[in-house]
Amino acid sequence: MQSKRRLAENIAALTIVQFLSYVAPLITVPYLVRVLQPANFGLVSFAQGLVLYFRVITDYGFDFSSTRAIASSRDQPDSIAKIFWSTMFAKAILMCGSGVVLSLLVAFTPKLQATPQIFLVSFLYVLGAAVYPVWLFQGMQELKFAAMAFGVARLLTIPAIFLFVQHPRDYVKAGAIQASVEVIAGMIALPVIWKRLKMTWYRPSGADIANCFKRGWPLFLSGSALYLSSSGTTVILGFVSGTVQVGYYSAAEKLIKASTAALNPISQALYPHITAIKAQSHVQALHLIRKSFAVVGAFSLVVSLLVLFLARPLGSIILGHSFVPSIYILQCLSPLPLLSGLMSVFGTQTMLTFEMDSAMSRIMLASAALGAPLTLLLSWRFGAPGAAVASVTIALLMVTVMVIVLRSRGLSIWREAVDLSVPATGRL
């Protein structure tokens, strides 16, 4: 009963945060696209896309591997301290290395040299990934505190954008404000870790940090591949088609991400909960995943249909006349909420819970291997609409392959019959 109550609290808290994540773009994006115009809005999005590569490196799959490790050791304070500090040290190492590489990249790439400030302030995304330990709160199933910190930080950025971004030349300020959310959230959350979670100091050894990297490696491969095949689209588009096309694509993509925000609380709260249940009973874990499949699938389908049919009237109101091409792109991207919901159920809630990390990594790597050249080709030939078609194609491919792999492992999500005698791990 207590576990169900905690799950409900976590979902409720995350729903509030995702509501803010949904409302914030609806408030700020219409303002930013009008003030910055397509070129500077695209430049900010291009810089964010490039820097987010380094955020993925700093995350390194810890959001899943460390969450799972903490969820399995929730009643062992010493083990939690060891996992926490080993992960924080590992993230700090990756953040510092990312900073060096990004500095060299900006210094020696002509396309980036003209506006180095936007890449500098966008690096706040990487710093935020290092200091905001959402994976700890997930593993401890104390997401309401993480939600509170993130919600406060998100609220602070909304008036900041209206106050400090008033001219196209303020694009650096816009990038800094958008990138600072997790940094602020980390500053709020860290005191909670000491007081509420009673975290003790543990000095991680080299072996502890190495084990942390080893544990997260398969998930890092899948996470980085997923970014390459989805969010990396803005970087490829920027290099081959220019920042104006990035502006059109990013405006539509931000609305898509806002529309899928309501799906995230269920996934984020259920993953550690299912992991804990799976340790006691595979059957109960699969039963809960099956319920999630029905709810998330139906809800995400409705969201996709709403985006498809309301793209034109809402797009015109939210984005304005300068971003008319974004409306067609938004319609092209409308299947993504459904596909993202299915990937959450099949991938995070099922494959990762049943420790099919290697299989999931192979799916993501194969998708990235196909997605990068496909995005490059379609972006070069058709610009932002081509990039949108590539994004949907790769997402559909990932969902299809996940279903095939789960069937081959005997893990049935869509019907009641389950063959648990078939091992849930192995080669793809």
C-alpha positions as CSV (number, residue, x, y, z in Angstrom):
1,M,0.0,0.0,0.0
2,Q,2.8,2.4,0.9
3,S,4.5,1.6,-2.4
4,K,1.4,2.4,-4.4
5,R,0.9,5.6,-2.5
6,R,4.5,6.7,-3.2
7,L,4.0,5.8,-6.9
8,A,0.9,7.9,-7.0
9,E,2.7,10.8,-5.3
10,N,5.6,10.6,-7.7
11,I,3.2,10.5,-10.7
12,A,1.3,13.5,-9.4
13,A,4.4,15.5,-8.7
14,L,5.9,14.8,-12.1
15,T,2.6,15.6,-13.7
16,I,2.8,19.1,-12.2
17,V,6.3,19.5,-13.6
18,Q,5.4,18.2,-17.0
19,F,2.4,20.6,-17.0
20,L,4.9,23.4,-16.5
21,S,7.1,21.9,-19.2
22,Y,4.1,21.9,-21.4
23,V,3.0,25.4,-20.5
24,A,6.4,27.0,-20.6
25,P,7.1,26.5,-24.3
26,L,3.5,27.6,-25.1
27,I,4.3,30.9,-23.3
28,T,7.9,31.4,-24.3
29,V,8.2,30.0,-27.8
30,P,5.6,32.3,-29.4
31,Y,7.6,35.2,-27.8
32,L,11.0,33.9,-28.8
33,V,10.2,33.2,-32.4
34,R,8.8,36.6,-32.9
35,V,11.7,38.4,-31.1
36,L,14.6,36.4,-32.4
37,Q,13.2,35.7,-35.9
38,P,14.0,32.4,-37.7
39,A,17.8,33.0,-38.2
40,N,18.7,33.7,-34.5
41,F,16.1,31.3,-33.2
42,G,17.7,28.7,-35.4
43,L,21.2,29.6,-34.2
44,V,20.2,29.1,-30.6
45,S,18.6,25.8,-31.4
46,F,21.7,24.7,-33.4
47,A,24.0,25.5,-30.5
48,Q,21.7,23.7,-28.1
49,G,21.7,20.7,-30.4
50,L,25.4,20.6,-30.6
51,V,26.0,21.1,-26.8
52,L,23.4,18.4,-26.0
53,Y,25.7,15.9,-27.6
54,F,28.0,16.6,-24.6
55,R,25.1,16.4,-22.2
56,V,24.4,12.9,-23.5
57,I,28.1,12.1,-22.8
58,T,27.9,13.5,-19.3
59,D,24.6,11.6,-18.6
60,Y,26.3,8.4,-19.8
61,G,23.3,6.3,-19.2
62,F,23.5,7.0,-15.4
63,D,19.9,8.1,-15.4
64,F,19.0,4.5,-16.0
65,S,21.9,2.4,-14.6
66,S,22.3,4.4,-11.3
67,T,18.5,4.6,-10.9
68,R,18.3,0.9,-11.2
69,A,21.2,0.3,-8.8
70,I,19.7,2.6,-6.2
71,A,16.2,1.1,-6.6
72,S,17.7,-2.3,-5.9
73,S,19.5,-1.0,-2.8
74,R,16.9,1.4,-1.4
75,D,17.1,0.1,2.1
76,Q,20.9,0.1,2.3
77,P,22.2,3.6,3.0
78,D,25.9,2.7,2.6
79,S,25.3,1.2,-0.8
80,I,23.3,4.3,-1.9
81,A,26.1,6.6,-0.7
82,K,28.6,4.6,-2.7
83,I,26.5,4.7,-5.9
84,F,25.7,8.4,-5.5
85,W,29.3,9.6,-5.0
86,S,30.7,7.3,-7.6
87,T,28.2,8.5,-10.1
88,M,28.7,12.2,-9.3
89,F,32.5,11.8,-9.7
90,A,32.1,10.0,-13.0
91,K,29.8,12.8,-14.2
92,A,32.3,15.4,-13.2
93,I,35.0,13.7,-15.1
94,L,32.8,13.5,-18.2
95,M,31.7,17.1,-17.9
96,C,35.3,18.4,-17.7
97,G,36.3,16.3,-20.7
98,S,33.3,17.6,-22.6
99,G,34.2,21.2,-21.9
100,V,37.7,20.7,-23.3
101,V,36.4,19.0,-26.5
102,L,33.7,21.7,-27.1
103,S,36.3,24.5,-26.6
104,L,38.6,22.9,-29.2
105,L,35.7,22.3,-31.6
106,V,34.5,25.9,-31.4
107,A,38.0,27.3,-31.7
108,F,38.9,25.3,-34.9
109,T,35.5,25.1,-36.7
110,P,34.9,28.2,-38.9
111,K,31.1,27.8,-38.8
112,L,31.2,28.0,-35.0
113,Q,33.9,30.6,-34.5
114,A,31.6,33.5,-35.4
115,T,29.3,33.1,-32.3
116,P,31.4,31.4,-29.6
117,Q,29.3,33.0,-26.8
118,I,26.1,31.0,-27.6
119,F,28.1,27.7,-27.3
120,L,29.6,28.8,-24.0
121,V,26.2,29.6,-22.3
122,S,24.6,26.5,-23.8
123,F,27.2,24.4,-21.9
124,L,25.0,25.1,-18.9
125,Y,23.0,22.1,-20.1
126,V,26.0,19.9,-19.5
127,L,26.7,21.5,-16.0
128,G,23.0,20.9,-15.2
129,A,23.3,17.2,-16.2
130,A,26.2,16.9,-13.7
131,V,24.7,18.7,-10.7
132,Y,21.0,17.7,-10.9
133,P,20.8,14.1,-9.7
134,V,17.3,13.2,-10.8
135,W,18.4,9.6,-11.0
136,L,18.9,9.5,-7.2
137,F,15.4,10.8,-6.6
138,Q,14.0,8.3,-9.2
139,G,15.8,5.3,-7.5
140,M,14.7,6.4,-4.1
141,Q,11.1,7.0,-5.4
142,E,11.3,10.5,-3.9
143,L,10.5,12.3,-7.2
144,K,8.3,14.9,-5.6
145,F,11.4,16.7,-4.3
146,A,13.1,16.6,-7.7
147,A,9.9,17.7,-9.3
148,M,9.6,20.7,-6.9
149,A,13.2,21.8,-7.6
150,F,12.7,21.5,-11.4
151,G,9.3,23.2,-11.2
152,V,10.7,26.2,-9.3
153,A,13.6,26.5,-11.7
154,R,11.3,26.3,-14.8
155,L,9.0,29.0,-13.4
156,L,11.9,31.3,-12.8
157,T,13.0,31.1,-16.4
158,I,9.7,32.2,-17.9
159,P,9.7,35.9,-16.6
160,A,13.5,36.0,-17.2
161,I,13.0,35.4,-20.9
162,F,10.4,38.3,-21.1
163,L,12.6,40.6,-19.0
164,F,16.0,40.0,-20.7
165,V,15.2,38.9,-24.3
166,Q,13.8,41.9,-26.1
167,H,15.8,42.1,-29.4
168,P,17.2,39.7,-31.9
169,R,20.7,40.4,-30.6
170,D,19.7,39.0,-27.2
171,Y,19.9,35.4,-28.5
172,V,22.8,34.7,-26.2
173,K,20.7,35.7,-23.2
174,A,17.9,33.5,-24.5
175,G,20.2,30.5,-24.8
176,A,21.6,31.1,-21.3
177,I,18.2,31.3,-19.6
178,Q,16.9,28.2,-21.4
179,A,20.1,26.2,-20.5
180,S,20.1,27.2,-16.8
181,V,17.0,25.2,-15.7
182,E,18.8,22.1,-14.4
183,V,21.6,24.1,-12.8
184,I,19.1,26.1,-10.7
185,A,17.2,22.8,-10.0
186,G,20.4,21.2,-8.8
187,M,21.1,24.1,-6.4
188,I,17.7,23.7,-4.9
189,A,17.8,19.9,-4.8
190,L,21.2,19.3,-3.2
191,P,20.2,20.6,0.3
192,V,17.2,18.2,0.1
193,I,19.6,15.3,-0.5
194,W,21.5,16.0,2.7
195,K,18.5,16.7,4.9
196,R,15.7,14.5,3.6
197,L,17.7,11.5,2.1
198,K,20.4,11.8,4.8
199,M,23.2,11.2,2.3
200,T,26.6,10.5,3.9
201,W,30.0,11.1,2.4
202,Y,31.7,8.3,0.6
203,R,35.1,8.7,-1.1
204,P,34.8,6.6,-4.3
205,S,37.9,4.7,-5.3
206,G,39.1,4.4,-8.9
207,A,37.5,0.9,-9.0
208,D,34.2,2.3,-7.8
209,I,34.2,4.9,-10.6
210,A,35.3,2.3,-13.2
211,N,32.4,0.0,-12.1
212,C,30.0,3.0,-12.5
213,F,31.2,3.5,-16.0
214,K,31.0,-0.2,-16.8
215,R,27.4,-0.4,-15.4
216,G,26.3,2.5,-17.6
217,W,28.2,1.6,-20.8
218,P,25.4,-0.3,-22.6
219,L,22.9,2.4,-21.7
220,F,25.3,5.1,-22.8
221,L,25.5,3.5,-26.2
222,S,21.7,3.3,-26.5
223,G,21.3,6.9,-25.2
224,S,23.9,8.5,-27.4
225,A,22.5,6.5,-30.4
226,L,19.0,7.7,-29.6
227,Y,20.2,11.3,-29.5
228,L,22.0,10.9,-32.8
229,S,18.9,9.5,-34.4
230,S,16.5,12.1,-33.0
231,S,17.7,15.3,-31.3
232,G,20.9,15.4,-33.4
233,T,18.7,16.3,-36.3
234,T,19.1,20.0,-35.6
235,V,22.9,19.8,-35.8
236,I,22.9,17.9,-39.1
237,L,20.2,20.3,-40.5
238,G,22.2,23.3,-39.4
239,F,25.4,22.2,-41.2
240,V,23.7,21.3,-44.5
241,S,20.7,23.7,-44.7
242,G,21.5,26.7,-42.5
243,T,20.1,28.2,-39.3
244,V,16.8,29.4,-40.9
245,Q,15.8,25.8,-41.7
246,V,16.9,24.9,-38.1
247,G,14.6,27.6,-36.8
248,Y,11.6,26.2,-38.7
249,Y,12.3,22.7,-37.6
250,S,13.1,23.6,-34.0
251,A,9.9,25.6,-33.6
252,A,7.8,22.6,-34.6
253,E,10.0,20.2,-32.6
254,K,9.5,22.3,-29.4
255,L,5.8,22.1,-29.8
256,I,6.0,18.3,-30.3
257,K,8.1,18.0,-27.1
258,A,5.6,20.1,-25.2
259,S,2.8,17.8,-26.5
260,T,4.6,14.7,-25.2
261,A,5.5,16.2,-21.8
262,A,2.3,14.7,-20.3
263,L,3.6,11.2,-21.0
264,N,6.9,11.6,-19.1
265,P,5.6,11.4,-15.5
266,I,4.2,7.9,-15.9
267,S,7.4,6.6,-17.5
268,Q,9.7,8.3,-15.0
269,A,7.8,7.1,-12.0
270,L,7.0,3.6,-13.2
271,Y,10.6,2.6,-14.2
272,P,12.0,2.4,-10.7
273,H,8.7,1.1,-9.3
274,I,8.6,-1.8,-11.9
275,T,12.3,-2.5,-11.3
276,A,11.6,-3.0,-7.5
277,I,8.5,-5.2,-8.3
278,K,10.4,-7.3,-10.8
279,A,12.9,-8.2,-8.0
280,Q,10.0,-9.9,-6.3
281,S,7.9,-11.2,-9.2
282,H,8.4,-11.2,-13.0
283,V,4.7,-11.8,-13.4
284,Q,3.6,-8.8,-11.4
285,A,6.1,-6.6,-13.2
286,L,4.8,-7.7,-16.6
287,H,1.2,-7.2,-15.4
288,L,2.0,-3.6,-14.5
289,I,3.8,-3.0,-17.8
290,R,0.8,-4.3,-19.6
291,K,-1.4,-1.8,-17.9
292,S,1.0,1.0,-18.7
293,F,1.0,-0.2,-22.4
294,A,-2.8,0.3,-22.6
295,V,-2.8,3.7,-20.9
296,V,0.3,5.2,-22.5
297,G,-0.6,3.8,-25.9
298,A,-4.1,5.2,-25.9
299,F,-3.1,8.6,-24.5
300,S,-0.2,9.1,-26.8
301,L,-2.4,8.1,-29.8
302,V,-4.8,10.8,-28.9
303,V,-2.0,13.4,-28.5
304,S,-0.7,12.5,-32.0
305,L,-4.1,12.9,-33.6
306,L,-4.6,16.2,-31.9
307,V,-1.3,17.5,-33.1
308,L,-2.1,16.4,-36.7
309,F,-5.5,18.0,-36.8
310,L,-4.8,21.1,-34.8
311,A,-1.4,21.9,-36.2
312,R,-2.6,24.5,-38.7
313,P,-4.9,26.7,-36.4
314,L,-2.7,26.4,-33.3
315,G,0.6,26.7,-35.2
316,S,-0.6,30.0,-36.8
317,I,-1.5,31.4,-33.4
318,I,1.6,30.2,-31.5
319,L,4.3,30.7,-34.1
320,G,3.1,33.6,-36.2
321,H,3.5,34.4,-39.9
322,S,7.3,34.2,-39.9
323,F,7.1,30.4,-39.1
324,V,4.4,29.3,-41.5
325,P,6.7,26.5,-42.9
326,S,6.8,25.1,-39.3
327,I,3.1,24.1,-39.5
328,Y,3.7,21.5,-42.2
329,I,6.7,20.2,-40.3
330,L,4.6,19.9,-37.2
331,Q,2.1,17.8,-39.1
332,C,5.0,15.6,-40.4
333,L,6.2,15.1,-36.8
334,S,2.7,14.3,-35.4
335,P,3.3,10.5,-35.1
336,L,6.2,11.1,-32.7
337,P,4.1,11.4,-29.5
338,L,2.6,7.9,-30.2
339,L,6.0,6.4,-31.1
340,S,7.7,8.0,-28.1
341,G,5.0,6.5,-25.8
342,L,5.5,3.1,-27.3
343,M,9.3,3.4,-27.0
344,S,8.9,4.3,-23.3
345,V,6.9,1.1,-22.6
346,F,8.8,-1.3,-24.8
347,G,12.3,0.2,-24.1
348,T,12.6,1.8,-20.7
349,Q,9.8,0.0,-18.8
350,T,10.4,-3.5,-20.3
351,M,13.8,-3.9,-21.9
352,L,15.7,-2.0,-19.2
353,T,13.7,-3.5,-16.3
354,F,14.5,-7.0,-17.6
355,E,18.2,-6.0,-18.1
356,M,18.1,-6.3,-21.8
357,D,20.6,-3.4,-22.0
358,S,22.7,-5.0,-24.7
359,A,19.8,-5.6,-27.0
360,M,18.5,-2.1,-26.5
361,S,21.9,-0.6,-27.2
362,R,22.1,-2.6,-30.5
363,I,18.7,-1.3,-31.5
364,M,19.7,2.3,-30.8
365,L,23.1,2.0,-32.5
366,A,21.5,0.4,-35.6
367,S,18.9,3.2,-35.7
368,A,21.6,5.8,-35.4
369,A,23.7,4.2,-38.1
370,L,20.7,4.4,-40.5
371,G,19.3,7.7,-39.1
372,A,22.4,9.9,-39.5
373,P,22.8,9.3,-43.3
374,L,19.0,9.4,-43.8
375,T,18.7,12.7,-42.0
376,L,21.7,14.1,-43.9
377,L,20.3,13.0,-47.2
378,L,16.7,14.2,-46.7
379,S,17.9,17.5,-45.0
380,W,20.2,18.3,-47.8
381,R,17.5,17.5,-50.4
382,F,14.3,18.9,-48.7
383,G,15.5,20.9,-45.8
384,A,13.5,20.9,-42.5
385,P,10.5,18.8,-43.9
386,G,13.0,16.1,-45.0
387,A,14.5,16.1,-41.5
388,A,11.0,15.7,-40.0
389,V,10.3,12.7,-42.2
390,A,13.7,11.1,-41.2
391,S,12.9,11.6,-37.5
392,V,9.6,9.8,-37.8
393,T,11.0,7.0,-40.0
394,I,13.7,6.2,-37.4
395,A,11.3,6.3,-34.5
396,L,9.0,3.9,-36.3
397,L,11.9,1.6,-37.0
398,M,13.0,1.5,-33.4
399,V,9.5,0.6,-32.1
400,T,9.2,-2.1,-34.7
401,V,12.5,-3.7,-33.8
402,M,11.7,-3.5,-30.1
403,V,8.5,-5.4,-30.6
404,I,10.4,-8.1,-32.6
405,V,13.0,-8.5,-29.9
406,L,10.5,-8.7,-27.1
407,R,8.6,-11.4,-28.9
408,S,11.8,-13.3,-29.5
409,R,12.5,-13.2,-25.7
410,G,9.0,-14.4,-24.8
411,L,8.2,-11.1,-23.1
412,S,4.6,-10.4,-24.2
413,I,3.3,-6.9,-23.4
414,W,0.2,-6.9,-25.5
415,R,-1.4,-10.2,-24.3
416,E,-1.8,-11.9,-21.0
417,A,0.0,-15.2,-21.8
418,V,3.7,-14.9,-20.7
419,D,6.4,-17.5,-21.2
420,L,8.9,-16.6,-18.4
421,S,11.0,-19.7,-19.1
422,V,12.6,-17.9,-22.0
423,P,15.6,-15.8,-20.7
424,A,15.2,-12.1,-21.0
425,T,18.7,-11.4,-21.9
426,G,21.0,-12.3,-24.8
427,R,22.0,-11.2,-28.2
428,L,19.9,-9.1,-30.5
